[in-house]
């Protein structure tokens, strides 16, 4: 049962509510008892004061112990209350008059017995009785005991002691009623709150159940499905939106993987078909001359090199995506590396009579993977030379700007159409309609710029297409001076 979130929420809610209610009941009970006790003590103080005044008034026409007893009786007749006992004693503690000797004014549940006047607690209260304001204490007896106040009064030069006692039974009955009320109110409130909390939790978690039901039917075949969002502003709505964003990323990733596999199959099929066709032709004609065999072998060699290059690029990208490509960082000079790469790519520019130039700031120290940076620069230059017509220009510029190096490769090709510029770094993508190859040029597989961008990002940098129009294109690599590697 506790495997359900609704049940656990209801349980925790009920436990916390029970603790709060019990604590509130205890605090309320304590405060109410304190208030009743203070009210009883205040009432006793007032009763003793008014009785003392009445007794003094009655003594104006009476004298002696007999007069005190008679005056005490008259005062008691004027101040009779249910559950209240007045006692007047002489200085030796002998009872002169008590209200127990008078007829009761109303029925009471409390039983008053004169024996309480002989109890140790009563005698102790008498021994501590001062003049004002009096000593208050509790005397056992009856059903719940008595609250009593003792004071010394002086009449005709003689000292007497006055004790006023009030039964605690009515107050205890009130407290019992309060306890009984809490005893059945708290369980009833807990039961109602638990039922209400369970249905509230069930209703609140209903969208989660619905999302789980929808998510269970999703798979690679229907990644276009999305969770229904009832309220975007609450937590469950945010969860649904986050899950939908995850599905969006997964759909894009699956789509890239499908396109990658399809494009890779297409790129690999062409050289494989050429290899297979040339080998079949060579084997089908045993009377071919050595020159024809050499021509066939040359074709096989070119296509096998192209196939190996594609496979190597695919392997590089696969390891890069998995984060398993090892990077060997060490100190080098970027300007020297660029000059060496430009020197090595002149052989690609000479057949097309392309002017290749290089300009860079001196002593550009950088900590990087030299082999990867060399490959990035080669890919950028190869791309620029490949799509620059004969007699064009390709230039490389490198300079330091703040905490990064900026490497620009500019060509004078026909440019890239604006509608495909955002896809230029996609794998196997080639804007062939805008940047056509010359006839007979094998070209690449459309992986060079993808690998170049990954290399820049692996060095905490970036590679961007800065400009592309009819006058040519500019690719810019931004490399941090101090890489994290």
Buried (B, 14 or more C-beta within 10 A) or exposed (E): EEEBBBBEBBBEBBEEBBEEBEEEBEEEBEEBBEEBBEEBBEBBBEBBBBBBEBBBEBBEEBEEEEBBBBBBBBBBEEBBBBBBBBBBBBEEEEBBBBBBEEEEEEEBEBEBEEEBBEBEBBEEBBEEBEEEEBBBBBBEBBEBBBBBBBBBBEBEEEEBBBBBBBBBBBBBEEBEEBEEEBEEEBEEEBEEBBEEBBEBBBEBBEBEEBBEEBEEEBEEEEBEBBBEBEEEEEEBBEBBBEBBEEBEEEBEEEEEEEBBEEBBEEBBEBBBEBBEEBBEEBEEEEEBEEEEEEBBEEBBEBBBEBBEBBBEBBEBBEEBEEEEBEEEBEEBBBBEBBBEBBEEBEEBBEEBEBEBEBEBEEEBEBBBBBEBBBBBBBBBBBBBBBBBBEEBBBBBBBEBEEEBBBBBBBBBBBBBEEEBBEEBBBBBBBBEEBBBEEEEEEEBBBBBBBBBBBBBEBBBBBBEBEBBEEEBBBBBBBBBBEBEE
